[in-house]
Amino acid sequence: MIAEMSAAIASGQHFNNKMNKDDKSFQQKANEYARLSIDGIKGMLKKAKSKNEEKAEEGQTEIEEDPLEIATGQNFDGTRTYMILLGTGGPAARIIGELDEYDEPETAVFQFQDWFEPWTPSEYIPEDEKIMIEYARHFYFEKTEK
């Protein structure tokens, strides 16, 4: 879903019409991209929770096939972190966060990047973080050996 949105964006469809207005700050662009992406994630999660077994399986498959990359790391203080890459190029998107002692996502931040711009955290409501954490908990975050 997110990869499809990124492909549409790269080809100049849909999103460019909404975002490439000179009067918008990069932060506004990041926020709009996050809103569209989180809405897409909500749709996949809703489908995965369906009481219809076939629809639920389809939703789970969409979630599993959505990320381009999943990685783990560690901060200098020893906190384990994760990254879910949702799209590359211009623009790019990812969800980053910290893992708890059981290697489950504990926090989530949506970041957006475009040509010649740094990774920028989007501004969102607390409910959005819960949605991103729920999405991230569908993945296994393997410990990396030093």
N, C-alpha and C positions, 0 to 999 in steps of 0.2 A: 504494500500500500504506500508506504513512505517512499520507497524506491520509485514507484510509478509516479508519485507526485514530483519527485526530484527530476525525473525524466521529462515530465511535462514542463517543469520550470526551465530546465536547460534548453528545451526546444522553443521557449518563448510563449508557451500556452498558459492560459489561466492566471498564473501567479504574477507574471510580469505586468499584466494589465493592472493588477491590484497594487503592486509594490514599487514599480519603477517611476514613481512620481518624485520629482526633484524636491518637493517640499517635505518629504519624510526623512526623519533621521534614521541612522542605521539601527538604533535601538528600537524604533517603531517597526522597522522591517523585521528585526529579530522577533519581536513580540507577535507580529502577524503570522510569521512563518511557524512559530511555536503553536499559536492558536490553531492553525490549519492542521499541523501534525498531531497535536494532542486530540483534536476532534477525530482524526483518522484512527488513532490508537483507541479511543473510546469505542468507536464502531467495531473494531476487531475484538476488544474485550467483551462487548455486549454479545457479539455473535458467539464467542467461545463459551459464554455462560448460558447459552440457549438451552431450553429443555428439549428441543429437537436434537437428538443425538447426531444426526448427519450435519446439521447446521453448526453445532458446537464443535464437531471435529474439523469442519471447514474453517471455523474461526481460529482454532488452535493452530492449524496448519499455516494460516495467514500470519499469525504472530511469529511462529517459528521461522518462517521464510522471509520475514520483513527486514531484519538487520543485515547490513553488508558485512559487519565485523563485530565481534564481541571480544573484549580484552579485559584483563585485570592487571592491577599494579599495586604499588604501595607508596604511601607518602613517607616523608622523612621521619615522621613520628611513629611509623609502623602501621598506621591505619590502612587497611586494604581498601582498594578502590576498584571501580568497574567503569567501562565505557561501552556504550552501544552505538555504533556508527549507523546512522539512518540514511545518509546520502552524502555524496562527494561532489566535488567540482565547484561550480559557482552557481547557486549557493550550496553549502554543506550543512548538515545537522547531526547532532549527537546528543545522547543523554549520558551524563556522568554522575557518579555518586559514590558513597561510601558503603562498604559491606559491614555487617555486624559480625559478632564472634562465630556465627553459624554460616557465614558466607552468603547471607541473604541481603538484598539491597535494603538499606536503611534510609538513605537520602536520594534525591534525584534533582538534577539541574538540567534544563534544556539549553543547549548552546547552539548558536547559529554563526556561520562564517560565510563571507563572500570574498571575491577577489580583492586583495590588498587590504582586507579588514581582519582583525584578530577574532578568535573565538569569543563570542559575546553571549553572556547568559541572558536569557529572556526574562522578562518580568511577568509573573503569573500568580494566580491565586493559590492558596494552600491546597485546594481540592485537586488542582492540576498535578501537584507533586504526588499526591496519593495515587492518581491515575498512572503516572510514570513509574512509580514504585511497583504497583500491581503488574504493569506490563513487564518491568524488569525481572520480576519474580518468576516469570515463565522460563527464564534461562538459568543454566547451570554455570556458576562462576568457579572454574577450576583454580586451585591454588597453584601458583607458579613456584618452582624450586629455584633457589639461589645458586 
